[in-house]
């Protein structure tokens, strides 16, 4: 594994304990699940934060309505993240993971985690909606790529 891949793997590992990378095909599903669970937890935390903020601003109807819309969007995202299919070709896939494939997968994983961590940091409801949409698009793209190796 090249230094670049190792650095990316170390970065991801610092964000998700137990993440081992996809060198072995058997790690694909397990590490995929770890990434999804981490993003799920971040979104769940963001929902709780928005709900707390709604309680503080209960007298501001427009804010509360917008918050409820964003919460519904995030709840929908949690469901998609948790139940997005892992792929269907099982052990019958003959496609080997090359070092270029690994690099791309690691970059996608790190990008998803960085976006998710940004979600934790922001409080503007419009930014949350936009970032949530970006996370879902990138997760879907990553899932389509990973399906080649299942």
C-alpha angles and dihedrals in degrees: 000000000000124000091252092055091046091052091049091046090050090050092051091044090055089056097042118034112220096024106144104174131240102282089119118049089225089066093058099086096035096051091040087055091048092053092048093047091051092051089045091053092049092051091047089052091049091052091053090049092051091048090052090049090050090056091053091049098037091133093060105083097187092051092048093049092048090047091052090052092051092047090054090050092050092046089053090050092051090055092048092048093049097045103033104129118258095216133279110233094084119182092341095080111114095189112117121215108243125200088255090053090050092050091052093047092049091048091050091049093049092046091052092050093047090051090048092050089051087055088059091054102048128078104179106110095216091051090049091053093048094046091047090054091049091051092051093049093049092045091052092049090049092048092052090051094047092051088073090068103042 
